[in-house]
Amino acid sequence: MSGNSVNDDEIEIILNDLLEIYGYDFRGYSSASLKRRINRLFLIDKFTSFAEFRYQIKTEVNYINHFIEQLTVNVTEMFRDPEFYKIIREEVLPRLGTYPFIRIWLAGCSTGEEAYSLAILLQEANLLHKSLIYATDLNPDVLQKASKGIFPLANMKRYSENYNLSGGKKEFSSYYSANYDLAKFDESLKTKMIFSTHNLVSDTSFNKFQLILCRNVLIYFDKNLQSRVFNLFDESLENLGYLALGSRETLRFTVIENKFCQLNGEKIWRKV
C-alpha cells in the first residue's frame, strides 16, 4: 500500500471479500469510480493500514452497511431533469393509461425521491389507483429511508422548481406536510410503492413491466455488466413498454438496441 491509499490489488481483495462474505458483486463496476470511493472511505474513516480496513469490512456488520451505502451512493433529487419528467407526463403516461394495470420498476431507487416524483405524476394523470411502483436498490439502508417518505425541508424549494418545470399541476407543497426541518410526503403516495432489495448484477427478472426506470446507475458498470443488465431489462419489459435511462446512458451500441426506438432525443426508449 502506498501512503494513505489502497492499491489495485488490495481493491481486488476487498471486492472478493464482499462477494464471498456478503454476496455483493462489485467486480464489474467502473474501476476508477470504485477506487475513488474506496480510497475516500479509507481516508475519511482514518484507517492506518489496509489490514485494519479489511478486518473492519469482513467482521463489523455496522461498518459494512456504511461501506456499501457509500459505495453505491446515488445523487438524487425529486423531478431531477424536469424535461425528462415532462416527456413521461405528456407522452408516456397517456399511453400507459390505456392498460388495465400499470407496473413500473424503478431500479436503483436510492433514497426514494424518484419514486415519490413518479407517484405524483401518476396521481396527477389519475392513474395512481391502478399502478404499482416496484422501487428496488442494492442497499437496504437507503430503502428504509425511502419507505419513510421524509426528506429535508431545505430541499423543497429546488424540488418545487423542478416540479413546476416538469408541468406540475398543483401547489407542490400540497403533497407534503412540514414538521421542523423535515417534509413528510402523503401516505397516499406510498400505498402504491413496494420497496425491496434487488441486485442488478446477480438477481433475475421478477415481473413484467410497462415502464422501467434506471437512471444514473449504469454509469458505474463496465460494458459486460451493462450488457447483462440491459438483457435483464429487455426480459422484464413488455412489448411496447418503455425504458428510461440517465442523461449519460444510452441504448446505442448495446445488445438490445435493435429492439427499441428512441423517443425524440430524450433518454427514453420504447420496445418495438
C-alpha positions as CSV (number, residue, x, y, z in Angstrom):
1,M,0.0,0.0,0.0
2,S,1.4,3.4,-0.9
3,G,1.0,6.0,1.8
4,N,-2.7,6.7,2.5
5,S,-4.3,4.9,-0.3
6,V,-5.5,1.4,-1.3
7,N,-3.9,-0.1,-4.4
8,D,-5.5,-2.1,-7.2
9,D,-4.5,-5.5,-5.8
10,E,-6.0,-4.6,-2.4
11,I,-9.2,-3.3,-4.0
12,E,-9.5,-6.7,-5.8
13,I,-9.1,-8.5,-2.4
14,I,-11.9,-6.3,-0.9
15,L,-14.2,-6.9,-3.9
16,N,-13.6,-10.7,-3.5
17,D,-14.4,-10.4,0.3
18,L,-17.6,-8.5,-0.5
19,L,-18.7,-11.2,-2.9
20,E,-17.7,-14.2,-0.7
21,I,-19.0,-13.0,2.6
22,Y,-22.0,-10.7,1.7
23,G,-22.9,-11.7,-1.8
24,Y,-22.3,-8.1,-3.2
25,D,-20.7,-8.3,-6.6
26,F,-18.9,-5.1,-7.5
27,R,-16.4,-6.7,-9.8
28,G,-18.0,-5.3,-12.9
29,Y,-18.3,-1.7,-11.7
30,S,-16.2,1.0,-13.3
31,S,-12.8,0.6,-11.6
32,A,-12.0,4.3,-11.5
33,S,-15.2,5.2,-9.7
34,L,-14.8,2.3,-7.2
35,K,-11.2,3.1,-6.5
36,R,-12.1,6.7,-5.8
37,R,-14.9,5.8,-3.4
38,I,-12.9,3.1,-1.5
39,N,-9.9,5.4,-1.1
40,R,-12.2,8.2,0.1
41,L,-13.6,5.9,2.8
42,F,-10.1,4.8,3.8
43,L,-9.1,8.4,4.4
44,I,-12.3,9.7,6.0
45,D,-12.6,6.7,8.4
46,K,-9.0,7.2,9.3
47,F,-7.6,3.7,8.8
48,T,-3.9,3.4,9.3
49,S,-3.4,0.1,7.4
50,F,-5.0,-2.0,4.7
51,A,-5.2,-5.0,7.1
52,E,-7.2,-2.9,9.6
53,F,-9.5,-1.7,6.8
54,R,-10.1,-5.2,5.5
55,Y,-10.8,-6.6,9.0
56,Q,-13.5,-3.9,9.6
57,I,-15.1,-4.8,6.3
58,K,-15.1,-8.5,7.0
59,T,-16.2,-8.5,10.6
60,E,-18.1,-5.3,11.5
61,V,-21.8,-5.5,10.4
62,N,-22.4,-1.8,11.1
63,Y,-19.3,-0.8,9.2
64,I,-20.2,-2.9,6.1
65,N,-23.6,-1.2,5.9
66,H,-21.9,2.2,6.0
67,F,-19.4,0.9,3.4
68,I,-22.0,-0.4,1.0
69,E,-24.0,2.8,1.3
70,Q,-21.0,5.0,0.4
71,L,-20.0,2.7,-2.4
72,T,-23.5,2.8,-4.0
73,V,-24.4,6.4,-3.1
74,N,-26.5,8.0,-5.8
75,V,-27.0,11.7,-6.1
76,T,-30.8,12.0,-6.4
77,E,-33.5,14.7,-6.2
78,M,-37.2,15.0,-6.9
79,F,-38.1,15.7,-10.5
80,R,-34.4,15.8,-11.5
81,D,-34.1,16.8,-15.2
82,P,-37.6,18.3,-15.3
83,E,-37.7,17.9,-19.1
84,F,-37.4,14.1,-18.7
85,Y,-40.4,14.1,-16.4
86,K,-42.3,16.3,-18.8
87,I,-41.9,13.7,-21.5
88,I,-43.1,10.9,-19.1
89,R,-46.1,13.1,-18.2
90,E,-47.1,14.1,-21.7
91,E,-46.0,11.1,-23.9
92,V,-45.6,8.0,-21.8
93,L,-48.4,8.1,-19.2
94,P,-51.2,8.8,-21.7
95,R,-50.2,5.6,-23.4
96,L,-49.8,3.6,-20.2
97,G,-53.2,4.8,-19.2
98,T,-54.8,2.5,-21.7
99,Y,-53.6,-0.5,-19.7
100,P,-55.9,-2.1,-17.1
101,F,-53.0,-2.1,-14.7
102,I,-49.6,-0.4,-14.8
103,R,-46.4,-2.0,-13.4
104,I,-43.4,0.3,-13.0
105,W,-39.9,-0.8,-11.9
106,L,-37.6,1.8,-10.5
107,A,-34.2,0.1,-10.4
108,G,-31.6,1.8,-8.2
109,C,-34.2,3.9,-6.4
110,S,-31.7,5.2,-3.7
111,T,-33.4,7.2,-1.0
112,G,-36.7,7.4,-2.9
113,E,-37.0,10.9,-4.4
114,E,-37.7,9.5,-7.8
115,A,-40.3,7.1,-6.6
116,Y,-42.3,9.9,-5.0
117,S,-41.9,12.0,-8.1
118,L,-43.4,9.2,-10.2
119,A,-46.3,8.7,-7.8
120,I,-47.1,12.4,-8.0
121,L,-47.1,12.2,-11.8
122,L,-49.3,9.1,-11.7
123,Q,-51.7,10.8,-9.3
124,E,-52.0,13.9,-11.5
125,A,-52.7,11.7,-14.5
126,N,-55.4,9.9,-12.4
127,L,-53.5,6.6,-12.8
128,L,-52.1,6.0,-9.4
129,H,-55.0,3.9,-8.3
130,K,-54.2,1.3,-11.0
131,S,-50.4,1.4,-10.7
132,L,-47.7,-0.3,-8.7
133,I,-44.2,1.1,-8.4
134,Y,-41.6,-1.5,-7.5
135,A,-38.7,0.6,-6.1
136,T,-35.5,-1.5,-5.7
137,D,-32.0,-0.9,-4.6
138,L,-28.9,-2.9,-3.6
139,N,-28.7,-1.1,-0.3
140,P,-31.2,-2.0,2.4
141,D,-30.4,1.2,4.4
142,V,-31.4,3.6,1.7
143,L,-34.6,1.6,1.1
144,Q,-35.5,2.1,4.7
145,K,-35.1,5.8,4.3
146,A,-37.1,5.8,1.1
147,S,-40.0,3.9,2.6
148,K,-40.5,6.7,5.2
149,G,-41.0,9.4,2.6
150,I,-39.3,12.0,4.7
151,F,-36.9,14.5,3.1
152,P,-35.1,17.6,4.2
153,L,-37.4,20.7,4.1
154,A,-34.4,22.7,2.8
155,N,-34.6,20.8,-0.5
156,M,-38.2,21.6,-1.2
157,K,-37.6,24.9,-2.9
158,R,-35.5,23.2,-5.5
159,Y,-37.8,20.2,-5.8
160,S,-40.8,22.6,-6.2
161,E,-39.0,24.4,-9.1
162,N,-38.2,21.1,-10.7
163,Y,-41.9,20.0,-10.3
164,N,-43.2,23.3,-11.9
165,L,-40.8,22.9,-14.8
166,S,-42.0,19.3,-15.4
167,G,-45.5,20.6,-15.9
168,G,-46.8,20.2,-12.3
169,K,-50.5,20.9,-12.0
170,K,-50.8,21.8,-8.3
171,E,-49.0,23.5,-5.4
172,F,-46.1,21.3,-4.8
173,S,-46.4,21.9,-1.0
174,S,-49.8,20.2,-1.1
175,Y,-48.1,16.9,-1.3
176,Y,-46.2,17.1,2.0
177,S,-46.5,18.3,5.5
178,A,-43.7,20.3,7.0
179,N,-42.5,19.5,10.5
180,Y,-39.5,21.4,11.9
181,D,-36.8,20.9,9.2
182,L,-38.4,17.8,7.5
183,A,-41.0,17.3,4.8
184,K,-43.2,14.2,5.1
185,F,-44.9,13.1,1.9
186,D,-48.5,12.0,1.9
187,E,-49.1,8.4,2.8
188,S,-51.5,8.0,-0.1
189,L,-48.5,8.2,-2.5
190,K,-46.7,5.4,-0.6
191,T,-49.6,2.9,-0.8
192,K,-48.7,2.2,-4.4
193,M,-45.0,1.5,-3.8
194,I,-43.2,-1.7,-2.9
195,F,-39.6,-1.2,-1.7
196,S,-37.3,-4.2,-1.8
197,T,-33.6,-5.1,-2.3
198,H,-32.6,-6.2,-5.7
199,N,-29.1,-6.6,-7.1
200,L,-29.0,-5.8,-10.8
201,V,-25.7,-7.6,-11.0
202,S,-26.8,-11.0,-9.7
203,D,-30.6,-11.1,-9.3
204,T,-33.0,-12.2,-12.0
205,S,-36.2,-10.7,-13.5
206,F,-39.2,-10.7,-11.1
207,N,-42.1,-9.4,-13.2
208,K,-43.3,-7.9,-16.5
209,F,-43.3,-4.1,-16.6
210,Q,-44.7,-1.4,-18.8
211,L,-42.1,1.1,-17.7
212,I,-38.6,0.6,-16.3
213,L,-36.5,3.5,-15.0
214,C,-32.8,3.1,-14.2
215,R,-31.2,6.4,-14.2
216,N,-27.6,7.2,-13.5
217,V,-26.8,3.7,-12.2
218,L,-25.3,2.1,-15.2
219,I,-22.5,4.7,-15.5
220,Y,-20.8,2.8,-12.6
221,F,-20.9,-0.5,-14.5
222,D,-18.4,-1.8,-17.1
223,K,-19.5,-2.9,-20.6
224,N,-20.1,-6.6,-19.7
225,L,-22.1,-5.7,-16.7
226,Q,-24.1,-3.2,-18.7
227,S,-24.9,-5.8,-21.3
228,R,-26.1,-8.2,-18.6
229,V,-28.4,-5.5,-17.1
230,F,-29.8,-4.5,-20.5
231,N,-30.7,-8.1,-21.2
232,L,-32.4,-8.2,-17.8
233,F,-34.4,-5.1,-18.6
234,D,-35.4,-6.4,-22.0
235,E,-36.6,-9.6,-20.4
236,S,-38.6,-7.7,-17.8
237,L,-40.2,-5.3,-20.2
238,E,-43.5,-6.0,-22.0
239,N,-43.7,-5.3,-25.8
240,L,-44.4,-1.6,-26.3
241,G,-43.1,-0.9,-22.8
242,Y,-40.7,2.0,-22.0
243,L,-37.1,2.0,-20.7
244,A,-35.8,5.3,-19.2
245,L,-32.1,5.9,-18.6
246,G,-29.9,8.7,-17.1
247,S,-28.5,11.6,-19.1
248,R,-25.1,9.9,-19.6
249,E,-26.5,6.5,-20.5
250,T,-27.7,5.1,-23.8
251,L,-29.0,2.0,-25.6
252,R,-26.9,2.9,-28.6
253,F,-24.3,0.2,-29.5
254,T,-25.9,-2.3,-27.0
255,V,-27.0,-5.8,-27.4
256,I,-30.7,-4.8,-27.3
257,E,-30.6,-1.6,-29.4
258,N,-32.4,-3.0,-32.4
259,K,-35.4,-3.9,-30.3
260,F,-36.1,-0.3,-29.2
261,C,-36.8,3.1,-30.7
262,Q,-35.8,6.3,-29.0
263,L,-38.4,9.0,-28.1
264,N,-37.5,12.3,-29.7
265,G,-34.0,12.8,-28.3
266,E,-34.9,12.1,-24.7
267,K,-33.4,9.2,-22.7
268,I,-36.5,7.1,-23.1
269,W,-36.8,4.1,-25.4
270,R,-39.9,2.1,-26.4
271,K,-39.7,-1.6,-27.0
272,V,-40.9,-2.4,-30.5
